[in-house]
Amino acid sequence: MNLTPLSERHRGGRLRALPMTSMIDVVFLLLIFFLVTSSFAPEEGRIDSTLQAEGSGASASDLQPQVVHVERLGAAVVFRVGQRTTTSVQELTAILRQLPREAGVAVRVAGEVPVAAAARAMQAAYDAGFEKRSYVPASD
């Protein structure tokens, strides 16, 4: 039975001791990295709801955004807001300027409409002064 210490048996270059100082440095650097990059946002269950209870003075326009439907009619792209229909981005901007802006605007785009038409509708909402804008693909 060989009773020589482990460090003497492997001194010939086969097994060497790992430098613990550099490993500790790496562990601390990883710990600092994960602490810095993690987010400390409140849990979703603790965030206050922005919707008000019914009967507390909230009107329907406070909760529902304006909806711009972007559809394809033959070869042309049509923008529809309520009963008003137009093919011009300038007319769409003029229509949107007449509407209340607090609730925002939702641009609902049908599946066959080109992306450029959806972008033009979003730009028209921006030009009309809407701060809250959202893109909603149409569900088929």
KADATA-V383248 format. One line per field, one symbol per residue. phi: phi as a letter, one per 30 degrees, with the letter a starting at -180 (. if undefined). A space follows every 10 residues. Layout:
# KADATA-V383248
phi=???
This chain:
# KADATA-V383248
phi=.ccddddddc ddjdbcdddd dddddddddd ddddddddcc dddddcdddd dcddicjdcd ddccddcccc bcbicccccb bicdbbccdd ddddddddcd cddjbccccd dcdddddddd ddddddddjd dcbbcbdddc
